Amino acid sequence: MPRVADQLIETLKSEIYKGVLKPGDQLEEASLADRFGVSRTPIREAVRSLVELGLLETRPRKGAFVRVASAKELIDLFEVAAELEALACRLAAERLTDDTSLEIQNSLRECEEAAQVQDISRYASGNLQFHASIRVASANLWLAAELSEIEVRINPYRSMPYKIHNRLAKSIQEHREIKNAILDGNAKKAANLMRDHIMLQGQRLPLLLRNAN
């Protein structure tokens, strides 16, 4: 059976990944121990591991916090993500099947329904499904693995621009254009649209983080 600390690591990683725990949120040992019904020892071990992974940071006399990336780190991360996501779109347009086409359309529909009721949490989840469906359609396991690795670091920030007025509507329109280019087999256009879509998110984040603080 998995060790308690390992289970805690995966749970906390998942919550950071999904944005349940946001950059800057504090993780108190006592609260985590009560929540998971464990002693503080596995909590401390899990926190140490997540610090080593770069997902948490510790502050003297204040404990552990979800790490807040610097503006430079965010730009660097989103530059890499933009190129990888663009490549996924290009390959998806070239390798699309009936099944992967349907999955892309279904995930976009989930985004549209969430946007209609301004449900940011649901939209954020649908957004991840949309990008994941393109990754599957690319049919490149190495690319999918690289994107999964980088998403752990950028996903906590992805939903932040959605709070900007009319951003959900703009994001939906960008998704539709990307979907249409992929389904039309226009690999170059799909890649360019996705690159711009990701970079727009990344460029907004440093200012949003400053305002949040």
HELIX and SHEET records of a PDB file:
HELIX    1   1 VAL A    4  LYS A   18  1                                  15    
HELIX    2   2 GLU A   29  PHE A   36  1                                   8    
HELIX    3   3 ARG A   40  GLU A   52  1                                  13    
HELIX    4   4 ALA A   71  ARG A   95  1                                  25    
HELIX    5   5 ASP A   98  GLN A  116  1                                  19    
HELIX    6   6 ILE A  120  SER A  138  1                                  19    
HELIX    7   7 LEU A  141  ARG A  158  1                                  18    
HELIX    8   8 MET A  160  LYS A  163  5                                   4    
HELIX    9   9 ARG A  167  LEU A  183  1                                  17    
HELIX   10  10 ALA A  187  ALA A  212  1                                  26    
SHEET    1   A 3 GLN A  26  LEU A  27  0                                        
SHEET    2   A 3 GLY A  63  VAL A  66 -1                                        
SHEET    3   A 3 LEU A  56  ARG A  59 -1                                        
END                                                                             
